[in-house]
Amino acid sequence: MAWTLHATAIKAEEIVVSNYGVSASGMPFAIAMEKGFFEGKVTGILSSQGGGTTVRNLLAGDIAYAEVSPIAVATAIRQGAALKIISNNVQTVSEFGWMVKSDSPIKSIADLKGKKLGYSSPRSVSQALAMLIVEKAGLKPSDVQLVMTGGLGEALVALDLGAIDVAPATEPLLSKYRDKYRIIATATELFPSMSNVVGVTTEAAAGKRGDFLKSVVAGRAKAVAFMKERPEEAAAIVAKVYKLELPVAIQSVRNLIEAKTTLPYWSAGKFDLAGLKEMWRAQILVGAAEGDVDWAKLIDERFLPESERGLK
């Protein structure tokens, strides 16, 4: 199993967070651990690569909570997995942006005709967003060549080598390389709210470990509030855990806190059904999903604070 251990042994008090230490979505967990917001009930964080892997790890191990893509969870439940979504952790794709070389003639997505636009891997969010960008630009799919790069870091290498004209990137890479490359578009500007990451548990844990799950959700919510109130202190913690230079961490945290979207990037847990449906639609475009999902049936709100309940 592809687990990266952040504690000495696997115990029930550990949780799994997809791409922890790499993806911006997991940053609140670093804050919660450092500030003691979990009140000692979470002893360590395991990083698991990708949504499907995280779901498999959750189902196979003695783990009560994981943070993962809603698409991976919905797909697993459709296949018979006994899972429940208990919090809506990231409500937008504001971490995404698209970069070109500094001397590129491309100024905006309106200039993409005849160009090569990168994405990380088949059926990924970056592929779905690439297809939506072409749509937003008023172009036909045949007008832009979509090129798989194998990863977001690899996309920047491909950009350097001239294999693509536009590379997708996410925070903190956007902040790290904003002086080397030029950003031509951000998801904040282009896309409506799309629920990107959720908290999930097994049905067994939901029945037996309710107090623990409430502690995880509440501790993460405290971390989100702390990041908004004290972004520079939060960024210092992120810099340490994510191994970033402090200015990069500060820029990354501020970019996501200040993103001008209808909903915040990091949520305290409240569900946005429209955002979940929009993400599902995006995945249908790339063949990663099909049919309709009744999201309300997959959700269990009882572990959220009272102020965060109420499906909408």
C-alpha positions as CSV (number, residue, x, y, z in Angstrom):
1,M,0.0,0.0,0.0
2,A,1.3,3.4,-0.9
3,W,1.4,5.0,2.5
4,T,3.9,7.6,3.6
5,L,4.1,7.4,7.4
6,H,4.1,10.5,9.5
7,A,4.0,8.6,12.8
8,T,5.8,5.6,14.3
9,A,3.1,3.0,13.9
10,I,-0.4,2.6,12.3
11,K,-3.0,3.2,15.0
12,A,-6.7,3.9,14.9
13,E,-6.0,7.5,15.9
14,E,-4.2,8.2,12.6
15,I,-5.9,9.6,9.5
16,V,-5.2,9.4,5.8
17,V,-5.0,12.6,3.7
18,S,-4.4,12.3,-0.1
19,N,-1.1,13.9,-1.2
20,Y,-0.5,15.3,2.3
21,G,2.7,17.5,2.3
22,V,2.3,18.2,-1.5
23,S,-1.3,19.3,-2.2
24,A,-2.7,22.6,-0.9
25,S,-5.9,20.8,0.0
26,G,-4.3,19.1,3.0
27,M,-2.7,22.3,4.5
28,P,-5.3,22.7,7.3
29,F,-4.3,19.3,8.7
30,A,-0.7,20.6,9.2
31,I,-2.1,23.6,11.1
32,A,-4.4,21.5,13.2
33,M,-1.6,19.1,14.2
34,E,0.9,21.9,15.0
35,K,-1.6,23.9,17.0
36,G,-3.1,21.0,18.9
37,F,-6.6,21.5,17.5
38,F,-7.2,17.8,17.4
39,E,-6.7,17.8,21.2
40,G,-4.4,14.8,21.0
41,K,-6.9,12.5,19.3
42,V,-5.1,12.4,16.0
43,T,-1.6,11.0,16.5
44,G,-0.3,11.1,12.9
45,I,-1.2,11.7,9.3
46,L,-0.6,9.2,6.5
47,S,-0.2,10.5,3.0
48,S,-1.7,8.4,0.2
49,Q,-1.3,9.1,-3.5
50,G,-4.5,9.6,-5.4
51,G,-8.2,9.2,-4.6
52,G,-8.6,5.5,-5.5
53,T,-5.5,4.5,-3.4
54,T,-6.7,6.5,-0.5
55,V,-10.1,4.8,-0.6
56,R,-8.5,1.4,-0.7
57,N,-6.3,2.2,2.2
58,L,-9.3,3.4,4.2
59,L,-11.2,0.3,3.5
60,A,-8.3,-2.1,4.2
61,G,-6.9,-0.5,7.4
62,D,-7.9,0.3,10.9
63,I,-8.5,3.9,9.9
64,A,-11.6,6.0,10.6
65,Y,-11.1,9.1,8.5
66,A,-9.6,10.1,5.2
67,E,-9.6,13.2,3.0
68,V,-10.1,12.3,-0.7
69,S,-11.7,13.2,-4.0
70,P,-15.5,13.0,-4.0
71,I,-15.3,11.2,-7.3
72,A,-13.2,8.4,-5.9
73,V,-15.7,8.1,-3.0
74,A,-18.8,8.1,-5.1
75,T,-17.3,5.6,-7.5
76,A,-16.3,3.3,-4.7
77,I,-19.8,3.5,-3.1
78,R,-21.4,2.7,-6.4
79,Q,-19.2,-0.4,-6.5
80,G,-20.5,-1.5,-3.1
81,A,-18.0,0.1,-0.7
82,A,-19.5,0.9,2.8
83,L,-18.5,4.6,3.0
84,K,-20.0,7.9,4.0
85,I,-19.0,11.4,3.1
86,I,-18.9,13.5,6.3
87,S,-17.4,16.8,5.4
88,N,-17.0,19.0,2.3
89,N,-13.3,20.1,2.8
90,V,-12.4,22.0,-0.4
91,Q,-15.2,23.7,-2.3
92,T,-13.3,25.1,-5.4
93,V,-10.5,24.3,-7.7
94,S,-8.8,27.7,-7.0
95,E,-5.5,26.0,-6.5
96,F,-5.2,25.5,-10.3
97,G,-3.6,27.9,-12.7
98,W,-2.1,27.7,-16.2
99,M,1.4,28.9,-17.0
100,V,3.4,29.7,-20.1
101,K,7.0,30.7,-20.7
102,S,7.7,34.4,-20.0
103,D,8.3,35.1,-23.7
104,S,5.3,33.1,-25.0
105,P,2.9,34.9,-27.3
106,I,0.0,33.4,-25.4
107,K,-1.7,36.1,-23.3
108,S,-5.0,34.4,-22.4
109,I,-7.1,31.3,-23.2
110,A,-8.3,33.1,-26.2
111,D,-4.9,32.5,-27.8
112,L,-5.0,28.7,-27.4
113,K,-6.0,27.8,-31.0
114,G,-3.4,25.5,-32.5
115,K,-1.5,25.2,-29.2
116,K,-0.6,22.3,-26.9
117,L,-2.2,22.3,-23.5
118,G,-0.9,20.0,-20.9
119,Y,-2.7,17.9,-18.3
120,S,-1.3,15.4,-15.8
121,S,-3.0,12.0,-16.4
122,P,-6.1,10.5,-18.0
123,R,-9.3,11.1,-16.1
124,S,-7.7,13.6,-13.8
125,V,-9.1,16.9,-12.7
126,S,-6.4,18.7,-14.8
127,Q,-7.7,16.9,-17.9
128,A,-11.3,17.8,-17.1
129,L,-10.3,21.4,-16.5
130,A,-8.3,21.5,-19.8
131,M,-11.4,20.4,-21.7
132,L,-13.5,23.0,-19.9
133,I,-10.9,25.7,-20.7
134,V,-11.2,24.9,-24.4
135,E,-15.0,25.2,-24.0
136,K,-14.6,28.5,-22.2
137,A,-12.4,29.9,-24.9
138,G,-15.1,29.2,-27.5
139,L,-13.0,26.7,-29.3
140,K,-13.7,23.3,-30.7
141,P,-11.9,20.3,-29.1
142,S,-9.9,19.8,-32.3
143,D,-8.6,23.4,-32.1
144,V,-6.3,22.6,-29.1
145,Q,-4.1,19.6,-28.7
146,L,-4.3,18.2,-25.1
147,V,-1.0,16.5,-24.1
148,M,-0.6,14.2,-21.1
149,T,2.6,14.9,-19.1
150,G,2.4,12.3,-16.4
151,G,2.2,14.8,-13.5
152,L,1.9,18.5,-12.7
153,G,5.6,18.8,-11.9
154,E,6.4,17.0,-15.2
155,A,4.1,19.5,-17.0
156,L,6.5,22.3,-16.1
157,V,9.4,20.2,-17.4
158,A,7.5,19.6,-20.6
159,L,6.9,23.4,-20.9
160,D,10.6,24.1,-20.5
161,L,11.4,21.5,-23.2
162,G,8.8,22.9,-25.6
163,A,6.7,19.8,-25.6
164,I,3.7,21.8,-24.6
165,D,2.8,25.5,-24.8
166,V,0.7,25.8,-21.6
167,A,1.2,23.9,-18.4
168,P,-1.3,23.3,-15.6
169,A,0.0,23.9,-12.0
170,T,-1.4,24.0,-8.5
171,E,-0.5,25.7,-5.3
172,P,2.1,25.8,-4.0
173,L,3.8,25.3,-7.4
174,L,2.0,28.4,-8.8
175,S,3.5,30.6,-6.1
176,K,6.9,28.9,-6.3
177,Y,7.4,29.4,-10.0
178,R,5.3,32.6,-10.7
179,D,8.5,34.6,-11.3
180,K,9.9,32.0,-13.8
181,Y,6.7,31.5,-15.8
182,R,3.7,33.7,-16.6
183,I,0.2,32.8,-15.4
184,I,-2.4,33.2,-18.2
185,A,-5.4,32.0,-16.3
186,T,-6.5,30.8,-12.9
187,A,-9.4,28.5,-12.0
188,T,-10.6,31.3,-9.7
189,E,-11.3,33.4,-12.7
190,L,-12.7,30.7,-15.0
191,F,-14.7,28.2,-13.1
192,P,-17.7,28.1,-10.7
193,S,-17.5,26.3,-7.4
194,M,-16.5,22.6,-7.8
195,S,-16.2,20.5,-4.7
196,N,-12.7,19.1,-4.9
197,V,-12.0,17.2,-1.7
198,V,-14.2,15.6,1.0
199,G,-13.8,13.9,4.4
200,V,-14.9,10.3,4.4
201,T,-15.3,7.5,6.8
202,T,-16.5,3.8,6.8
203,E,-20.0,3.0,7.8
204,A,-18.5,0.9,10.6
205,A,-16.5,3.8,12.0
206,A,-19.5,6.1,11.6
207,G,-21.4,3.8,14.0
208,K,-18.6,3.3,16.5
209,R,-16.2,6.2,16.4
210,G,-18.5,9.2,16.2
211,D,-16.6,11.2,18.9
212,F,-13.3,10.8,17.1
213,L,-14.8,11.8,13.8
214,K,-16.3,14.9,15.3
215,S,-12.9,15.8,16.8
216,V,-11.3,15.5,13.4
217,V,-13.9,17.6,11.6
218,A,-13.9,20.3,14.4
219,G,-10.1,20.4,14.6
220,R,-9.8,20.9,10.9
221,A,-12.5,23.6,11.0
222,K,-10.5,25.4,13.7
223,A,-7.4,25.3,11.5
224,V,-9.3,26.8,8.5
225,A,-10.4,29.7,10.8
226,F,-6.9,30.1,12.0
227,M,-5.5,30.3,8.5
228,K,-8.0,33.1,7.7
229,E,-7.2,35.0,10.9
230,R,-3.4,34.5,11.0
231,P,-2.3,33.6,7.5
232,E,1.4,34.3,8.0
233,E,1.6,32.2,11.2
234,A,-0.3,29.5,9.3
235,A,2.1,29.8,6.4
236,A,5.1,29.3,8.6
237,I,3.7,25.9,9.7
238,V,2.9,25.0,6.1
239,A,6.4,25.9,5.1
240,K,7.9,23.5,7.7
241,V,5.6,20.6,6.9
242,Y,5.5,21.0,3.1
243,K,9.3,21.9,2.9
244,L,8.7,25.3,1.2
245,E,10.5,28.6,1.4
246,L,8.5,30.9,3.7
247,P,7.6,33.5,1.1
248,V,6.2,30.8,-1.2
249,A,4.1,29.3,1.6
250,I,2.8,32.8,2.5
251,Q,1.9,33.6,-1.1
252,S,0.2,30.2,-1.5
253,V,-1.9,30.5,1.6
254,R,-2.9,34.1,0.8
255,N,-3.8,33.2,-2.8
256,L,-6.2,30.5,-1.6
257,I,-7.7,32.4,1.3
258,E,-8.3,35.5,-0.8
259,A,-9.5,33.8,-3.9
260,K,-12.6,35.7,-5.2
261,T,-15.0,32.8,-5.5
262,T,-18.6,32.4,-4.4
263,L,-17.4,29.8,-1.8
264,P,-14.1,29.6,0.1
265,Y,-11.4,27.2,-1.1
266,W,-11.0,25.6,2.4
267,S,-14.4,24.9,3.9
268,A,-15.2,24.2,7.6
269,G,-17.2,21.3,6.3
270,K,-20.6,22.6,5.0
271,F,-21.8,20.7,1.9
272,D,-22.4,22.4,-1.5
273,L,-24.4,20.0,-3.6
274,A,-24.1,22.1,-6.7
275,G,-20.3,22.0,-6.4
276,L,-20.4,18.2,-6.1
277,K,-22.6,17.9,-9.1
278,E,-20.3,20.2,-11.1
279,M,-17.3,18.2,-10.3
280,W,-19.1,15.0,-11.3
281,R,-20.1,16.6,-14.6
282,A,-16.4,17.5,-15.2
283,Q,-15.4,13.9,-14.7
284,I,-18.1,12.7,-17.1
285,L,-16.3,14.8,-19.7
286,V,-13.1,12.7,-19.4
287,G,-14.8,9.4,-19.0
288,A,-14.1,9.1,-15.3
289,A,-17.7,9.0,-14.3
290,E,-21.1,8.3,-15.8
291,G,-24.8,8.7,-15.0
292,D,-26.2,10.7,-12.1
293,V,-25.3,10.6,-8.4
294,D,-27.8,11.3,-5.5
295,W,-25.2,13.0,-3.4
296,A,-27.5,13.5,-0.4
297,K,-27.7,9.7,0.0
298,L,-23.9,9.5,0.3
299,I,-23.6,12.2,2.9
300,D,-23.8,12.0,6.7
301,E,-23.9,15.4,8.4
302,R,-24.0,14.4,12.0
303,F,-20.3,14.9,12.6
304,L,-20.4,18.5,11.4
305,P,-20.8,21.4,13.9
306,E,-24.4,22.5,14.0
307,S,-23.5,25.8,12.1
308,E,-22.2,23.7,9.2
309,R,-25.2,21.5,8.7
310,G,-28.0,21.9,6.2
311,L,-27.5,20.5,2.7
312,K,-27.9,23.1,-0.1
